Amino acid sequence: MSESQNIVSIKNINVTLSSSKCDTFKIVSLRQAQTDNGSIVCKTLTILLFLLLSITDTSFAQNIDEQMQQASAFYRNGEFDKAINIYEELRRDGFEGTSLYFNLANSYYRIGKLGYSILNYERALKKSPTDEDVKHNLAFANLSTVDRIQPLPTFFLFEWWDSLLASLSVNGWTYVVFLFYLLLMILIVAYFFAKTIFQQKLILFSGLGTLIILSITVSLLIVKINREETLIGGVVIEQSITVKTSPDIKSTDAFVIHEGLKVNLEDQLDEWVKIRLSDGKVGWVENNSVVRI
């Protein structure tokens, strides 16, 4: 199977920017309205601000969409370096999204920069853990890496827990928590409007079940947030790195790793960063040789 048949093509992007909301004004009587000129000025300024922000949001969204379309055109024409320049500029400007990272990863893969390709696939997967295109391309890119690290064996319940956590992003788990919280509130209200004992019992048991699920999802969300803050992943971008036993160029060589390998970043000292592999090996590398996901 050829390379072009395995790498999924670029994604289109839908840019959605939140619009500003106008403040709710206090309703005043006719007499107050006649004398409260300051309130009228405030309302006028707020409406003008709302219109200005709406126009700015629309213009910004159109600009991003145009840049993404231009980068896509460069990609289709085989001008991958130009596409990368646009995607990286958008990223530096603070724009993030699954499509951006996915397309950037594809572009890096086409020019042979495996480390940056895997880095951006990982970023895309972090944004959308269930995206099949991202998972497919990441798995395909990992086939080109040199290192074959065997993770430490874990208890099957821990594996199941980790898989459950990885199934959704922080935003995804937040939506799930909100959904079950809303359902619980609806059941509480419905309980007081139930007309029969049977309906009350049914709603009560449904509410207890919903409360249990809500507690579990809240726990998952808390653990997910904690992992996002404490477990920092990185990808090796150099072709080959000699890992040291301490943050010193003259220290003993520990082992060698290669481009595209995913590692955990544990500590930093000056120009050095401590890494841990999935098989438990630990060492120090220069921080410009790995990039945080």
Secondary structure as GFF3:
##gff-version 3
##sequence-region A 1 293
A	DSSP	alpha_helix	3	6	.	.	.	ID=ss1
A	DSSP	alpha_helix	30	35	.	.	.	ID=ss2
A	DSSP	alpha_helix	37	76	.	.	.	ID=ss3
A	DSSP	alpha_helix	80	92	.	.	.	ID=ss4
A	DSSP	alpha_helix	98	110	.	.	.	ID=ss5
A	DSSP	alpha_helix	114	127	.	.	.	ID=ss6
A	DSSP	alpha_helix	132	142	.	.	.	ID=ss7
A	DSSP	alpha_helix	156	166	.	.	.	ID=ss8
A	DSSP	alpha_helix	170	193	.	.	.	ID=ss9
A	DSSP	alpha_helix	197	230	.	.	.	ID=ss10
A	DSSP	beta_strand	232	236	.	.	.	ID=ss11
A	DSSP	beta_strand	240	244	.	.	.	ID=ss12
A	DSSP	beta_strand	253	258	.	.	.	ID=ss13
A	DSSP	beta_strand	262	269	.	.	.	ID=ss14
A	DSSP	beta_strand	272	276	.	.	.	ID=ss15
A	DSSP	beta_strand	282	286	.	.	.	ID=ss16
A	DSSP	three_ten_helix	287	289	.	.	.	ID=ss17
A	DSSP	beta_strand	290	292	.	.	.	ID=ss18
###
